[in-house]
Amino acid sequence: MKIGIQAWGSEGDIRPLVAIGHGLVQRGHEVELVYTDIANRHYDAVAASLGMTARAVATPVIADETELYEIGLAAITTRNALL
């Protein structure tokens, strides 16, 4: 069976899903992990070593720390988030 796993977050969010994918591969399934790592880590090599594929999407989420700061500042100072 072909199984897709989607993950988003930090290494602590993604690594457990890599382990689940590996378990599924060991049971004969074809697994692809699609992930967004907020710290721009890549799991392609570890996934390949475990017999599955991995593909990063939208990684890094925000590459520029200045831009991240500006977004956060705008979020906390906006009076009406719907505008």
C-alpha positions as CSV (number, residue, x, y, z in Angstrom):
1,M,0.0,0.0,0.0
2,K,1.2,3.5,-0.7
3,I,1.1,5.7,2.4
4,G,1.7,9.4,2.6
5,I,2.6,11.1,5.9
6,Q,2.5,14.9,6.3
7,A,4.4,16.7,9.1
8,W,5.0,20.2,10.2
9,G,7.0,21.6,13.0
10,S,10.3,21.1,14.7
11,E,12.5,18.0,14.8
12,G,10.6,16.7,17.8
13,D,7.4,16.8,15.7
14,I,8.8,15.2,12.6
15,R,11.2,12.5,13.9
16,P,8.4,10.4,15.4
17,L,6.6,10.4,12.1
18,V,9.9,9.2,10.4
19,A,9.9,6.3,12.9
20,I,6.3,5.5,12.1
21,G,7.1,5.6,8.4
22,H,10.0,3.2,9.0
23,G,7.8,0.8,10.8
24,L,5.3,0.9,7.9
25,V,8.2,0.2,5.4
26,Q,9.2,-2.8,7.4
27,R,5.7,-4.1,7.0
28,G,5.9,-3.8,3.2
29,H,4.3,-0.4,2.6
30,E,5.7,2.3,0.2
31,V,6.0,5.5,2.3
32,E,6.6,9.1,1.4
33,L,7.0,11.8,4.1
34,V,6.2,15.4,3.1
35,Y,7.3,17.8,5.7
36,T,7.9,21.5,6.6
37,D,10.6,21.9,9.2
38,I,10.5,25.3,11.0
39,A,14.3,25.2,11.5
40,N,15.1,24.2,7.9
41,R,16.4,20.7,8.8
42,H,16.3,18.1,6.0
43,Y,15.3,14.4,6.4
44,D,15.9,13.1,2.9
45,A,19.0,11.1,3.7
46,V,17.7,9.5,6.9
47,A,14.4,8.7,5.2
48,A,16.3,7.0,2.3
49,S,18.4,5.0,4.7
50,L,15.1,3.7,6.2
51,G,13.6,2.7,2.8
52,M,11.2,5.6,2.3
53,T,11.2,9.0,0.5
54,A,11.0,12.4,2.1
55,R,10.3,15.8,0.5
56,A,10.6,19.2,2.1
57,V,7.9,21.7,1.2
58,A,7.8,25.4,2.3
59,T,11.0,25.0,4.2
60,P,12.2,27.2,5.8
61,V,8.9,28.8,6.8
62,I,10.5,32.2,7.1
63,A,14.2,32.3,6.3
64,D,14.9,35.9,7.3
65,E,14.9,36.6,11.1
66,T,14.1,40.3,10.5
67,E,11.1,39.4,8.5
68,L,10.0,37.0,11.2
69,Y,10.3,39.7,13.8
70,E,8.3,42.2,11.6
71,I,5.5,39.6,11.2
72,G,5.4,38.9,14.9
73,L,5.3,42.6,15.7
74,A,2.5,43.2,13.2
75,A,0.5,40.3,14.7
76,I,0.7,41.6,18.3
77,T,0.0,45.2,17.4
78,T,-3.0,44.6,15.0
79,R,-6.2,45.8,16.5
80,N,-8.5,44.0,14.2
81,A,-7.0,40.8,12.8
82,L,-9.7,40.6,10.1
83,L,-8.6,43.8,8.4
